[in-house]
């Protein structure tokens, strides 16, 4: 007899105990709660013939964006196929099996498309919706981050136990498509249902970040720390958001304290997905002229042990190169570039990693290496040419802003006055509340050397916004 999940989808392979544990794990997975693997293992032990817990566990391995974990996902699928009778699978389980196989095979975009199609016929299937949303993030499918969820959400009711998960995903999709106020409101709605929804917290943080609301961001994140930080696998990323708010409000010491205490811990597992945030924050400080090499050196060494001979996810390569340059290890950054060049010459051009590396990853890493070598004009030219399609290698607007900040810093250091003024103008026009943007606008206006009253005005604006941000954060 088939067993239904809380959304009413029937599974011929499930029993009641396995379904209850799987449903618990889906919630933990969506909220990034640490016990999720143990819960999935318990679900598999209680109901080994039920495919969904196996699939959820394989997805968690694939989230890590490293070859070793992809091999683990392949092992999980191999064991599943030796244990489960696929002839009993319904179309939901068959779709998940196909999506995982595609991702393991290097075609993340095909995997995302499989789950997208699944959602058309089964809009209340929560694992496919939530994992598909993550796939869109990894693949740089910004529009689909919103639209996948929008296509499915009307099949849900506020009374559904996982409705908040769907709202949290919609909030992030709205933010990545420029609907910042709606994202904030939707994220807060999700948090009213599930205060521990770390993804919804992160969506609201993004909505503040994109509007330059640094003080509000600090206050929001620190006021909810007990909800999103303890025992949460996503805590490091949310600490990174908190550090960005502090950095842009001029609190450099606060940003570094957050790095030390929340982002890169001594007992932390050294995996790419957690090292991204550590590298991103230090690189922002580095291009702004702060000496963070003592922190960057061990991070750079950790990246050397994580990256394999063959590039796998170029978003990781970019952050490794940043750590190497910030640590003062220019040869290591050059080796990242050379490794990518060899990969493009000999790699599989049918994989997403190959196309991402060619279109975005390699020019970006060349630019970072050029910055480290003091070749600022070359760095600026490379980044200016790639910025319009940088979303293709994944990440969020806030994460990819590191490229725009590097581009502006390179233009300033290279004396490219026209480019620097244009880029700084863009920043203050699009995010006028961010103190950092006004400080860089003043720097850009100063490049001409001629007296310009706007320089003093921009610095005054930056100082006033910093004071207001810190006052708001403390309120």
N, C-alpha and C positions, 0 to 999 in steps of 0.2 A: 504493500500500500504506500502510495506516495506521501511524502511529508512536505508541507508548505512552509516557506519562510514567512517572516512577519509581513512581507509585502504581498503574499498570496501566490508566489511562484512555487509550483510543485516540482519536487525532485524525487524520481523513482529510486534513486540510490541512497537517499538519506533515511536515518532513523531519528527519533525525537531527541535523544541525547546529543548526537552529532550535530544536529541542526541548532540546538540551543548554544552549544559551544562555538560553532561557526559564527552564529549571529553575534555573540559576545566579541569574538575576534574581529569581526568587521568593524564594530564600533571602536575597539582598541586601535585597529589599523588606521582608521580614518582620523583618530585623534592622536596618533603617534605614541601610544602608551606602551611602555616597556614590556609588559607581560604578554604581548601579542603572540610571540613565537611559542611560548609555553601553552597558551590557549589553543593555538592551531594544532600543536602536537597532541594535545589532549583530545581535540575534535577528531583527528585522524585515528588515534588509538581507539576512540569510542565508536567510530564509524569509518573504517578503512576503505570501504567501497564508495564513499561519498566524494565526488571529485572536487567540490568547491574549496574545502580546507587545503587540499594539495595546491590548488591554483593560487590561492591567496598567499601561501608560503612562498611559492615560486616568484610571484610578483614582488614580494618584499626583497628577495635576493636581487632581482633585476633593478629595483630602485637604487641600488648601491652604485650603479654605473661603473663597475669594474669587471674585468674579465674573470677573475677568480670567483666572484659571486654569480656571474652568468653561468659559469660551469656548475656551481651549486644548484642553480635553477634547473639546468639540464638534468642534473642527477635526481632532483626531486621529481621531475616529469618522467624520468626513466623508471624510478621506483613506483610511481603512481601507476604507470602502464603495466607493471608487473603485478600490481595488487588489485587494481580496479578493472571491472568489466566495462570497457567503453561502449559496448553494444547497448548498455542500459542508459547511456547518457541521453539527456534531452538536448534541444538546440542551444540552451544557455551554456551547458557544460562543454559542448562541442565548440562553441564560439570561443570560450576562454582557452581551451586547449590549443586552438589554432592561433589565437593572439599571442600566447606565450611562445609557441614554436617560432612565430615570425620574429618576435623580439629577440629571442635567443639567436636566431639566424642573422641578426643584424638589420632587420627591416622594422624599425620602431614605428615608422609612419604607417606601414601596412597593418601592424598590430593595432594601432589607434583606430584605423579605419574599420577593422573587424568589430571592435567594441562599439564604435559609432553606429554601425548597422544593427548590432544587437540591440542597442538602445531604442531604435525605431520601433521594433516589435515588442520589446520588453523594457519600457521606460522605468519600471519600478524595480529593476534588478540593480541593487545597490553596489555590488562589487564592480560590475562593469562600468557604471557611471563614475564611481570614485577613482578607479584605476585609470579609466580612459582620460579623465581630467588630468591626472598626473602625467600620462603619456603626452598629452597636448603640451604640457609644461616642458617636458624633456625635449620634445621635437620642435619647439618654437612655434607652435600653432596657436598664436595669440587669440585670433578670433574664436577658434573652437573652444578655448578655455571657458568662454562665456556661452557660446551658442549650443554646445553639446548639452550643457545643463539646462539651458532655456528650452530646448526641444523636449526635455523629459519632465521638467518640474511640474507642469500642469497635471500630470498623472498622479501627483502626490497630494496628500492632505496634511494640513497642520497637525492632525491627530496621529500621523504615522510616527513610529518611534525613531526613525532615522531621518525625519524631515529636516532637522537641524543640520545634518551632514550635507544634505543637498543645498541648503541655504548657504552654508559656509563655502562650498565650491562655487556657487553662483557669485558670491561676494568677490572672490578673487578674480573670476572671469570678468566681472563688471569693471573692476579696477584696471586690469590689464588692457581694457578697451576704452579707457579714459572716462568712465562713468564713476567718478570718485565719490560724489555724494551718495549716489545709490549704493555703491560698494560699502561705504561706511554704515549706512542704515541697514543693509542686508546682513552684513557681518555682525552688527550689534543684535539684530533679531536672532541670528543663529546662536549667539552667546547667551541670549536670554533663555534659550532652550537647553543649551549645553555649555555651561561656563568653562569647561575644560577642553573645548574645541580649539586646539592650538592652531589649526589651519584658519579658522575664522578670526582668531586673534591676529594672525599674520596678514590676513586680507585687510583688516582695519588699519594695521600698521602701514601697509602699502598705500592705502588711501590717504593717510596723513603724509607719508613720505612724498608722494607725487604732488601734493599741494604745498610742500614746504612748511608744514605744520609741525615744526620740530619740538616746540614746548608741549603741545598737545600730545605728540607722540610719546615723549618721555613720561608724561603723567599717565597716559593710558597704559603703557607697557609696565611701568613699575607698580601701578595700582592693581594690576591683575597678575602679578608674578606668581602668586600661590596657585593660580589656576593653571598656568601653562608651563611652569618650570620644573617642579619636582617630579622626578621619574619619567620625564618626557623625552622621547628620542628627537624631537624637533626643537628642544629648548635652545640649543646652540644657535640655530637660525634666528629665533626670536630675540635672543640676546644680541645677535648681530644687528637686527633692526634697532634695538635700543641704543646700541653703540653708534649707529649712523646718525640717529637724532642728536646724540651728545656731540658727535664730531661736527655736524653742521651748525650746532648752536655755539660752537667755540669751546666746548668743554673737552679739551684734548685729554686731560688726565682722567676724566670720567670715562671716555671712550676706551683708553688703554686699560683702565681698571676692569671694565666690562670684558675686554679681551682676555685678561688674566683670569678672571673669576667665573666667566660664563661661556666663553667661546672656545678656548683651547686649553683644556685641563690636562694635568699630568697623567691622570688615570684614564684618559679618553681613548677610545678605540681609534687608531690611526687609519681612517678610511677617507676616500676622496670626498664623499658627500658632506663630511663634517669639516674637512680641511679647506673647502671652498670659502667658507665664511671667514676663517682665520686669515687666509691669504688676501681676500678682498678688502678687509678692513686695513690690514697693514699696508697694502699697496696704496690705498687712498692717502694714508698718512705719508708714505714715502714720496709720492708725486707732489704732495704739498710741502715737501722739504723737511719733514721730521725724521730724525734718526731713530729708526725702529729695528736696526740691523740685529741687535741682540735677540730680539724676539723672532725675527725672520730666519735666523740661521738654523735653529732646530727644526723649524717648519720646512725649510728648504730640504733638509736631510730626510725628513719624513716623506716628502713628495718623491724623492729618488727611490724609495722603497715601495711606493705605491704604483707608479707608472710602469707599465710593461714595455717591452721592446716595440710593440705595435700599438699605435694610438687606438683608443677605443671610444672615447667620448671627448671631443676637442674642447668642450667647456672646462674639463678637468685640466687639460694641457695648458690652457690660458692661465689658470690660477697657479699651476706649478711654475710656469715661467715668471709670473709676478713674484712669487716667493723667492725664487732664485735671484732675481735682480735686486729685490729689496734686501736680500742677505749679502749682497756684494759678490755673488758667485756667477759672474757673467758667462764663464764656460758652460755651466749647467744650463743656463737659459739658451745658449747657442745650440746645445745638444738637443734640447726639446725641438727647436726649429729643424735641425738636420734630420731628426727622427721622423718628423712629419713629412719632410721632403722625400725621404726614402719610401715612406708609406704610400704617398701619392704616386710615386713612380712604379711601385710594384704591387699595390694593394688591390682589393676587390672594389671596383667602381660601382658595384651594385648595392653596396651597403650605405646606410645613412651616414655612418661615421666617415666614409670616404668623401661623400659630397659635402658634409658639414666642414670637414677639414679643408677641402679645396676652396670652398666659397668664403668661409669665415675663419676657421681655426688657424690656418697657416698665415694668412696676412696679419691677423691679430697678434700671433706669437712673434712674427717678424717685427712688428711694431714695438712690442714690449722689449724685445732684445735690443732694438735700435735705441729705445729710451735709455736702457741701461748702458749702452755704449756712448751716450751723449750725442747721438745722431737725431736730434729732436725734429728737424725738418722732415727727415725720412719717416720718422714715427708718425708725425702729424699727417703726412700725405697718405700713408697706408690706412690709418684709422678713418680719415675723412672719406676715403673711397669705399670703405666696407660698412660704415655705420648705418646706411639705409637698409641693409639686409642682414645686420648682425643678429636679428632675432632668429634667424634660421638655425643657429646652433643651440637654441634653448635658453632657459633662464627667464627671469622677469625683467621688466623695465628697470627696477631698482638695481638688480644685479648688473645689468648691462650698462647702467649709468657709469660704472667704473671706466668703460671705454671712452665715454664722452669727457669724463674728468681727466683722463690721461691725454686725450686729444687736446683739450684746452691747456693743460700744463705743458705739453710739448710745444704748442704754438707760442705760449708765453716764453718758454725757455729758448726757443729757436728764433725769437724775434719776429715771428710772422704776425705783424700787427693787425693786418686786415682780417686774417682768419681768427685771431684771438678776440678781436672786438666783436666780430659777427657771432662767434660761439657764445661769448659772454652775454651779448645782447639776447640771444636765443634763450639763455637760462633765466635771466631776470624777467623776460617777457612771459615765459611759460610757467615759472614758479617764483613769483615775486615776493613770497614770504620767507624764502630761504636765505638766511644770513650769508652762507657760503657763496651763493650766486652773486650777491652784491659786492662782496669782497673781491671776487675774481673779475667782476666788471670794472672795478676801480683799477685793478692791476692791468687789465687789458687797455683801458683808456690811458694809462700812464706810459705805455710803450712808445707813444709818438714823441715823448720828450717835450712837447710843447705844452704850455699852461692850458689846463682844461678844467673849468670850474666843476664839471661833472665828476671829476675824480674825488674831490672832497665830499660832494653830495652822496656819491655811492658809498664811500667809507662811513659817512655819518649814518646812512640808511642801514648798512651792515651792522654797525655797533648798536643801533637802536633795536634792530630785530633780534640780535643776540641777547640783549638785556631783557627784552620782552619774552623771548623763548624760555630763558632760565626762570623768569618770574612765573610764567605759566606752568612750567614743569613743577615748581615748588608749591603751587597753589593747592 
